[in-house]
Structures are given as C-alpha cells and as structure tokens.
C-alpha cells in the first residue's frame, strides 16, 4: 500500500493538505496516476512530471512541484508530496 501526504503552499504556509492511499505497491510507471489523483483532489491541473521528480520521490521520499512545473495556472506556489508512514 502506498501512503502519500500532499500539501499546497503559498508564502511558505500550508494552504491545504491531503492524505491519500493507493492499494497497490509503488510502481514508477504509475507515478503520474498518483500525482493526478492528488491534483484532482485539490481541483488543480496536473504538473509535467520529469525524471528528476520521480528520482526525488524515490530517493528522498518527497517531491516539490513549483508553478513552473505546470502548464496551466495554479492557485498556489508549491505542491509538495511526501511518502507518509503511519505508526
């Protein structure tokens, strides 16, 4: 099971948060689907996902998307997605 914690940020303050769960084990080729589901929750466009985004998530457990990563206009400065480990 994959657990992700996402937050939108504006002026270094958290605006919205979302914890999401996916029943499958993490698969690199489904990373876009995970991000898309999170963006749909925030009613936001999906960012362009580059190899560096996937690498950052796999190595560091977190990835940050800025306004420059989106083709369409977004209502926040950053979208941060982290792997979420519950106790």
Backbone bond lengths (Angstrom), bond angles and torsions (degrees), N, CA, C in turn:
res aa  C-N    CA-C-N  psi(-1)  N-CA   C-N-CA  omega(-1)  CA-C   N-CA-C  phi
1 X - - - 1.457 - - 1.526 108.74 -
2 X 1.299 115.33 137.93 1.463 121.66 177.63 1.525 107.99 -102.62
3 X 1.326 115.63 132.57 1.460 120.86 175.66 1.523 107.10 -122.24
4 X 1.326 115.41 125.95 1.467 120.69 -179.57 1.517 109.99 -126.91
5 X 1.320 114.73 143.27 1.460 122.16 175.69 1.518 106.67 -116.27
6 X 1.316 116.89 124.67 1.467 121.08 -178.85 1.518 109.55 -120.75
7 X 1.326 115.19 146.37 1.463 119.69 176.38 1.513 109.21 -145.03
8 X 1.323 115.00 143.08 1.452 120.51 172.66 1.517 107.11 -100.33
9 X 1.329 115.56 143.02 1.462 120.18 -175.52 1.525 111.03 -130.73
10 X 1.302 114.73 144.76 1.460 123.46 177.06 1.525 107.02 -142.03
11 X 1.327 117.39 124.85 1.473 122.55 -178.05 1.524 111.63 55.12
12 X 1.330 116.53 43.52 1.472 124.13 -179.43 1.515 113.61 57.81
13 X 1.306 117.42 26.81 1.466 122.81 175.44 1.515 108.82 -124.19
14 X 1.300 114.48 142.26 1.458 119.96 179.42 1.519 108.99 -75.89
15 X 1.339 115.96 127.70 1.468 120.66 177.32 1.522 111.11 -96.52
16 X 1.342 116.66 -49.60 1.462 121.31 -178.65 1.517 109.31 -139.44
17 X 1.332 116.48 150.99 1.458 121.01 176.32 1.525 109.52 -131.01
18 X 1.319 114.33 161.06 1.468 120.12 179.92 1.524 109.22 -158.83
19 X 1.323 115.93 128.40 1.457 121.80 173.01 1.520 106.98 -103.54
20 X 1.319 116.43 126.82 1.464 118.66 -179.51 1.524 109.98 -129.09
21 X 1.308 114.00 153.58 1.453 122.13 -176.88 1.518 109.24 -129.49
22 X 1.310 115.69 139.46 1.460 122.39 175.00 1.524 106.83 -125.65
23 X 1.310 117.37 131.25 1.464 122.50 -173.96 1.526 113.46 -67.29
24 X 1.313 117.82 -24.50 1.463 120.24 -176.17 1.522 111.73 -83.61
25 X 1.328 116.34 165.15 1.456 121.21 171.03 1.525 108.09 -75.76
26 X 1.340 116.64 155.90 1.460 121.03 -176.38 1.526 110.75 -60.71
27 X 1.328 115.27 130.99 1.456 122.03 175.02 1.523 107.87 -130.77
28 X 1.312 115.21 129.30 1.466 120.08 -177.03 1.521 111.55 -57.80
29 X 1.345 117.09 -41.50 1.465 118.35 -176.67 1.525 112.85 -72.58
30 X 1.317 118.87 -5.31 1.466 121.23 176.13 1.537 111.71 -104.27
31 X 1.324 117.53 5.27 1.465 121.00 -177.40 1.530 111.38 -58.30
32 X 1.326 116.81 -40.73 1.464 119.92 177.72 1.529 110.65 -59.19
33 X 1.333 117.28 -41.13 1.463 120.98 179.73 1.524 111.81 -63.57
34 X 1.329 116.64 -38.35 1.473 120.30 178.12 1.534 110.15 -63.85
35 X 1.325 115.82 -47.47 1.475 120.53 -179.35 1.528 110.27 -65.29
36 X 1.316 116.70 -39.91 1.467 120.68 179.51 1.523 110.99 -61.48
37 X 1.328 117.80 -43.03 1.467 121.62 179.17 1.527 110.85 -62.48
38 X 1.319 116.88 -39.86 1.470 121.20 178.19 1.523 109.95 -65.67
39 X 1.329 117.08 -45.10 1.468 120.95 -179.73 1.523 111.46 -64.53
40 X 1.320 117.38 -36.18 1.464 120.17 176.82 1.529 110.76 -63.19
41 X 1.325 116.62 -37.20 1.473 119.61 177.05 1.529 110.60 -62.09
42 X 1.330 116.96 -40.98 1.463 121.54 179.83 1.528 111.99 -82.13
43 X 1.328 117.93 0.92 1.462 122.92 -176.69 1.525 109.78 54.41
44 X 1.315 114.62 50.81 1.455 122.85 -174.11 1.526 109.17 -127.96
45 X 1.328 117.68 153.39 1.465 119.19 173.30 1.533 110.07 -67.01
46 X 1.312 116.11 159.74 1.462 121.55 179.10 1.529 109.07 -88.22
47 X 1.330 117.80 136.24 1.470 119.57 -179.84 1.520 111.57 -75.48
48 X 1.313 114.83 166.13 1.454 121.32 171.98 1.526 105.98 -77.86
49 X 1.311 116.23 124.78 1.464 119.96 -176.75 1.521 109.08 -100.33
50 X 1.322 114.68 122.28 1.457 121.88 179.56 1.530 109.70 -104.67
51 X 1.312 116.11 167.78 1.469 120.99 179.26 1.528 110.73 -59.02
52 X 1.340 117.78 -34.20 1.465 120.73 -179.45 1.528 111.59 -65.10
53 X 1.334 117.68 -32.14 1.460 120.62 178.17 1.524 110.46 -66.91
54 X 1.319 116.20 -45.43 1.461 120.64 179.55 1.525 109.85 -65.05
55 X 1.324 116.57 -43.38 1.466 121.45 179.12 1.524 111.13 -59.85
56 X 1.337 116.99 -45.68 1.463 120.71 179.48 1.525 111.67 -60.96
57 X 1.334 116.44 -40.35 1.460 119.44 -179.72 1.531 110.92 -67.39
58 X 1.331 116.93 -42.17 1.458 120.20 -178.77 1.529 111.42 -68.72
59 X 1.329 117.27 -45.56 1.469 120.94 -175.53 1.528 112.16 -77.69
60 X 1.338 117.59 -46.84 1.455 121.36 -172.70 1.526 114.22 -102.34
61 X 1.326 117.41 -12.92 1.468 120.48 -178.85 1.515 112.93 77.29
62 X 1.314 117.35 11.90 1.461 121.48 178.48 1.530 109.86 -149.17
63 X 1.311 115.48 149.13 1.464 120.95 176.54 1.525 107.88 -142.15
64 X 1.323 115.75 142.28 1.461 121.27 179.95 1.524 109.31 -120.73
65 X 1.316 114.97 128.46 1.460 121.81 174.45 1.523 107.42 -108.66
66 X 1.336 116.76 128.72 1.464 121.30 177.55 1.522 108.78 -102.28
67 X 1.319 116.39 176.27 1.468 120.69 179.43 1.525 111.54 -56.97
68 X 1.325 117.06 -31.17 1.462 121.35 -179.48 1.530 112.86 -66.98
69 X 1.322 117.44 -19.31 1.463 121.54 -179.77 1.524 112.54 -83.90
70 X 1.321 117.72 -4.92 1.457 122.14 -178.61 1.519 110.24 -107.74
71 X 1.309 116.38 141.66 1.463 120.97 175.94 1.525 108.74 -81.22
72 X 1.335 115.72 -40.64 1.455 121.17 -179.97 1.532 110.30 -92.78
73 X 1.314 116.09 166.13 1.453 121.53 -179.18 1.534 110.16 -73.55
74 X 1.336 115.95 137.69 1.461 121.37 176.76 1.522 109.55 -119.54
75 X 1.318 116.87 160.92 1.457 122.77 -174.41 1.526 112.43 -97.47
76 X 1.316 117.99 16.04 1.465 121.63 -179.97 1.531 108.86 -143.90
77 X 1.341 115.75 166.05 1.460 120.08 179.96 1.522 112.09 -84.43
78 X 1.340 116.33 -39.48 1.457 120.41 -176.09 1.521 110.90 -139.42
79 X 1.313 115.08 146.98 1.451 122.87 168.87 1.520 105.60 -117.34
80 X 1.320 116.47 119.06 1.470 121.36 -178.81 1.519 107.90 -112.70
81 X 1.318 116.30 128.27 1.457 122.00 178.15 1.530 107.17 -120.99
82 X 1.339 114.92 127.98 1.452 121.05 -178.33 1.519 109.59 -126.13
83 X 1.331 115.80 151.14 1.458 116.99 172.30 1.524 106.60 -74.34
84 X 1.308 115.01 141.28 1.455 121.92 -172.10 1.520 108.66 -115.08
85 X 1.315 115.42 123.20 1.446 120.00 179.10 1.521 108.47 -116.03
86 X 1.314 115.09 117.39 1.474 118.47 179.05 1.518 109.41 -93.27
87 X 1.293 115.31 153.73 1.470 120.29 -177.24 1.507 111.06 -80.80
